[in-house]
């Protein structure tokens, strides 16, 4: 069995670098504060710049008008969005909603909505059974949601939305307040089962990627503060206690990152092995983000508990994503199934179940 190569290609790295550069320029904590002060759900200029990159169709098959790329092509972009605490729904739209809509698009109405979304005219929100709420539905042009035994695609304004509280001021959550019309049904749940399962895996994977990005940014903010803040005549970052806190958080990130990248490389297989990898990544990333954000607050001292400190943008996002696309229990169960119910061994570490059943 040949060894797997988890290295990213030049094209994948270039795409991620482009997104990182744009977000570094247009999604700083100062930009986040201005947006929070305005009460607007999106920065229209920043979103337009992201749309111009053409990322909305990155995971949509070529025969449906997309780029036909894989999860490994998008995982670094999702990580960059977490690193910037991007308010706009690039990850949910491009990473989950668009490939799901493409998989279920079978009539002229859904095809027209998909075409508009690929052009960047609208975004698609997904109300998946795995999540208690739907995110960013208020700014979406259409909503994909499961009701009873059917999947519906409704255009904006066709359903009423009930706003729900969110710990993250940039994540607008809602529930759908009325019953959909039979005319909006695009598939039964039985028909859409595989596509909904793939959407769940993508959601969990790209949530893990955002959490890794959040964790890294929290450590960076804490390091910068520790180098600037003086106590007893020298930076607090020179003290061993602070160094150990930050080093422990960074080690947690370094252990989560390769798990994430391996899960992205394997995601397309859609078997018990790849699902366990995704769940492992989700668990490791959530633990890294939790530790990194709490450590960053601790390093900032008493003022770390104030919204004046930028790390709160990342702490709140980490808390908001902690139960998104599956609970910790659910992901532990998926890893346990791979570990306890399927063959293990050195020869099966990177093997497919259908080859080594």
N, C-alpha and C positions, 0 to 999 in steps of 0.2 A: 504494500500500500504506500503510495507516494505521500510525502509530507505536504500539508496544506500551506499555502502562502497567504498570510493575512495582510500583507503590505498593500497600501493604497496606491492606485495608479496616479500618474502625473495629472490626468484629467480630473480625478476625484479630489486631489489636493488643490488643484487650481480653482475648482468650483467652490470649495470650502473657504479658500483664501479670499476669493471675491466677496463672499457673503460676510466673512469676518471684517474685511476692510470697510464694507458699506456700513455695517452695524457699529464699528468703532467710530465712524464719522457721524452717524445719524442716530445712534441709540445709546448715548452716554447716560449716566445717572441724572445729569442735568436735564437731558431731553425727557427722561421719564418723569422728573418732577414737574416740568412744564405741562406735560400731557395730563398728569394727575390733577394739576391745578385747573386745567381747562375743563375737566370732566368729560372730554371726548373719548370715545372708545378706541380710536385709531389716530395715528399721525398720517394724514393723507399723502403728504409728500414722501414719507419714508415707505409707505406701502406701495406707492406708484413706482418708486425706485426698485423695490423688491420684485414687483410684477415685471418690470423691464428685463430682469434677469431670466425670465422664462421658466422659473422653477415649478410653477403650478402643475405642469404635466410631466414632471420628472419620473414618476412611477406609473404613469398611464401608458398602456401598450401603444406601440407605434401604429397599429391598425385602428386605434381609436383616436389618433391625433396627438399622442404624447411622445415622450422621448424613449420610452421603453427601457428605462434603467432599473437598477435593483436597489434593495435596501442599503447595500454597502455604498452606493453612490450618494445616498442622502443622509447617512448617519452623521457625518461630520458637519453637515449643514444644520441638522437638528441640535447637535452639541453647541455650535456657534450661537444658535438662537437662545439656548439656555444660558450661555455665558453672558449674553447681553440682556437677559430677561425681556426678550422681545414681546411687546404687548400684542402685536398683530398675529393672526392665527396661521402663520406660514406652515408650521409643523403639522397642525391638525388638518389643514386644508390640503396641502400638497402630499403629506405623508400618509394620510388616512382616508379623507373624504373623496379625493379625486380618484384614486384607484378603485375604491369601493363603488362609486357611481359608474365608472367605466365598466366594471364587471357586471353591473345590474342594468345597464342602459340597453333597452331592447325595443324602444319605440321612438317615434319622432320627437315627442315632448321631452323625454329624458336626454335624447341625443342633442337637442337644441340647448338644454341647460348645460350639458357637459361642454358643448362648444363655447358657450359664453364663459364658463369657468376657465377653460383652457386659454381663452383670450385675455383672462385677467379682469373681465368686466364684473364678475361676482365671485364670492366665495361660497363654499358649500359647508354647512354645519352637519354634524352627525350626532344623532341621539341613539347611542348604542346601548343595548341592554346591560353591558358591563358597567356603565356609568350612571349614577343617579340623576345627573343633570346633563343638559346640552350646553356646550360652551360656544360663545360668540354667535349665537343664533340671531341676536338682534341686528347684527351687521351683515349677516349672510344674505345671499340672493335666493337660496333654496336650502331646505332642510331634508336630510335623509333620516327617517326614524322608523323604529319598529313599534307596531301597535297590534296587540293580540297576536294573530298568526300571519301578519303581513308586513311587508316593508313598503313604506310610502315615501314619495318624493313630492314635497310641497314647495311652491314658490313663496317668497317672502310675502307676508300679509295674508296668506291663506289660512294660517293657524294663529291662535292667540298664544302669547308667551307670558308665563308668570315668572317674574324676576326672583332669583334666589340669592341669598347672601353668599359672599365669597371672601375668604381671608385675603385674597390677592386682589387689589383694586383694579388690576388690568384684565382679570378673567371675569367676563360678564357671563353669569350662569343663569339658566332658566329651565323651567319645565314647560311642556306643551299642555295647554289648558283645555283643549277640546278634542273631540273625536274627529279623525280625518274622514274625508269623503272616500267612498269606494273608487272614485275616479282617479284618485292619486296613487292607488296601489300599483307598484311596478314588479313585485315578486312576492311569493309566499316565503315565510321563514324557512320552510323546508328547502325551497329552491335556492334561497340566498344563504343557506347555512355555511357552505365553504367560503363564500366571499366575506361573510360576517366574521368567521373565524380568522381569516387572513387580516381583516381590519383590526381585530383585537390584538393580534400578534404585532402588527405594525404600530398600533397605538402604544403597546407596552414597550416595544423596542425604542421608539423615538422619544417616549417619556423618559426612559433610562438615559438616552443620549442627552436630553435637556438637563437631567439631574446631574450628570457628570460635568456638564458645562457650568451649571450653577455652583457646584462644589468647588471647581477650580477658581471661579471668579471670587467666591467668598474668601478663599485662602489668599488670593492676590490682594484683596482689599485689606485683609487683616495684616498681611506682611507690610503693605505700604504704610498702614497706620502705625505698626510697631516700629518701623524705621523712623517715623516722623515724631512720635510721641516721646518726649524725654521725661525721665524721672530719676531723681538723685544724680542729675548731671549727665546722663547718657540715655540713648534710646532704649525703650523697654524691650525691643527685639534682641538686645544683646544679652538679656537674662536667660538662663538655661530653662527656666520654667515655661517661658513664652515660646522659646524655640521648640521645646518638646511638644507643646500643644499643637503648634503649626505643623511640625514634622509628622506627627501621628495622623493628622487630618490629610496631609499630602500623600502619605503612604496608603491610606484608605482609597484615595482617588486613583493612585497608580495601580492598585490591585483591581479596581473596578473597570478601568479603561480597556485593558485587553479582553476582558470578559465581554464587554459591550461590542467591541470590534469583531470578535469571533462570532457572536450572536448575529451580527449584521451579515457577516459572510455566509452564514448557514441558513439564514431566514427563509430563503426561497424554497427550501426543501419541504417545509410544511409538515414535518413528521414529529414524533415524540421527542426525538433528539434535539431538533432545532427549537421546538417549543420550550424544552427544558433550558436550553441555552438562553433564550430570550428572558425567561423567568429568572434565571440566575443573574443575568445582567440587570434586570429590573430591581432585584433585591440588593445587589451589590451597590448599584448607583444610588438607590434611596438611602442606604446606610451611609454612604460617602457624603451625600448632600446634607443629611441630617447632622453628622458630626462636624463637617466643615462650617456650616452656617452657625451652629451653636458655638463652635470654637471662635469664629469671627466675632460674634456678639461678646463672648467672654473677654477676648483680647481688647476690645474697645472699652471695656469696663462699664461703669454705670451708664455712660452715654450710649452704650450699645443697645440699650433698651428703648431708645428714642428713634422716631421716624427721621430725625435729622441725619442719622447714619445711613449711608447708602446700602449697607449690607442688608437692610430690611427688605429691599426689593427682592433680593435673592432668597432670603429666609422665607418670606411669604410665598414666593413661587414654589419653593421646595415643599412647603407644607401643603400647598394646594395640589401639587402633583403626587403627593405621597400615596393617595388612595385612588388615583386616576388610572384607568385601564387595569383594574384588578387589585384586590387587596393583597397584603403580605401573605395571608393564609393561603389564598388561591395560588400564588406563585410558588410558595413552599410546597404545596401539594403537587404542582406540575413537576418540580424538580424531584420530589420524592418518588413519583411514578417512574421517572427515568432511572432513578438509582435503585429502587427496590423491586420493580416489576419487569425490567428488561435486562438483557445480558450486559455485564460489565467486564472490563479487562483492558490491558494495555493495547491490545490489537483493535479495540472498539472505541478508543477515546475520541476519534474523529470520524467514526464510521457511521454509515446510514443503517437504519434498522432493517430496511428491505434487503440489504446485502448481508447482514449479520443477525438475522432474527433467531 
